[in-house]
Amino acid sequence: MSTLLADIAPFVPPLLLTALFVWALERNHRRQRPAPWADDYRHPAEHDADHRRSAHDWDAYGRAA
């Protein structure tokens, strides 16, 4: 039994520190409000200049055919 504890003991502190770190990050995340501009970027294709340019090119290609 002592061999099992000796094998497991080195892993306990890193696991506890990791669990504490994840808990603290989650606790902080729950207290943060989303940024006012966050709603604008939920659909990034609508705000992407390359997407608009590509859509315009495809529209022009469709009209030329």
N, C-alpha and C positions, 0 to 999 in steps of 0.2 A: 504494500500500500504506500509506503514512503517513497518508493521509486516512482510510482504513478504521480504522486504529489510533486516530486522533484522535477518530473518531466513537464507537468502542467504549470508550475509556478512561474516560469519566465513569461508565459503568455497572458497571465492575468492582468498585470499592470497596463500593458499596451491596450488590451481589450477594454479595460475600465476607462482609460484616457480617451479612447476612440468613442466609446459610448457617451461620455461626458461632453465631448466636443460636438457630436451629432445632436445631442439634446440641446446644447446651448445654441447651435445654429438654428435648429427648428424653433426654439422659443423666440429667438430674435426675428426669424422670418415671419412668424405669426403676428408680431407687433408692428411690422412695417406695412404702410399703406402703399398701394400701387402708385406709380408716378402718374401725374395728370396726363401725360402724353402717351401712356402705355396703351390706351385703347386705340390710338391711331395706328399702332403697328401690330395689331393682332392679325391683320390680313396684309402682310408685307407686299404682296404682289400689286396691290392697289397703289402703293406708294413708291414702287420701284421704277425709276426712269428707264432702265433697260427693258422692263416688261412693257411699259407704255410704247416705247419705240418699236419693239418687236410686234406688238399688237397692231400698231399703225402700218408697219411693213406688210404684215399678213393681210390687212384690209386692202392695202393698195394692190397687192398681188392678186387678190380675189376679184377686184374690179377690172384689172387689166386682162384677165383671162376670158 
